[in-house]
Amino acid sequence: MTTARKFRVLSLASTALILAILILQFTRVISGFWSVTLLVLIGVPATIAGVILERRLGAEKMRDAA
């Protein structure tokens, strides 16, 4: 599995987890504190992975253009 594919899988999985957390918060299964904590714990790695993926794709395009 390539690194780009791993990042895409992480992105999809984190999106599903974020939606699940938001549903649990709005149905009052978990409190606001825990939902924010979980959102941060999921969102930070997903954001970093997205940035890394975009930079890798940009570098590959630059390399191919040269």
N, C-alpha and C positions, 0 to 999 in steps of 0.2 A: 504494500500500500504506500503510495507516494505521500510526501509531506503535505502537499496541497489537498489531497483527498482526506487526510486525517484532520486538517483544519476545517474542511467543509463539514465533515461528520460532527466535529466538536461544535461548530456553529449551529447545525440543525438540532443537535441534542440540547444545547443550552437554550435555544428558542423554545423547545418543548418544555423544558424544566421551568423556564420563566413563566410561560403560560399556566402551567400547573400551579406554581406558587401564587400567581395572581388570582386564580380561581379559588384556591384554598383561603386566601386572604379575604376575598369578597364574600365567601360563604361563612366567614368567621371560624374556620377550623384552626387557623393559626393567627397569632396576634400580629400587630403591625411591626413590633420590634423584630420578631423572628422572620417575618417576610422580607423586611429590608435587609436583614443580615444575610439571608439566603440569596436574595437578588444580587447583593454585592459580591458574595462568594462565587456566584455563577457568572455574573456580568464582567468582572475584571478579567478572568482568564479568556473569556470569549472575545472581549475587546482586544486584548493583546494578540490573540491568535488571528483575529481579523486584520490587524495592522501588519503583522508579520506576513500573512498571506498576500496582502496587497503590495507590500514592498518586494516580495519574491516575484510576483507576477510582473511588476514594473521592471525589475532587474532583468527578468527573462526577455521581456519585450525589447529593452534597450540592447541586450546582448544580441538578439536576433536581428535588430535593425543595423547593427554595426558590421 
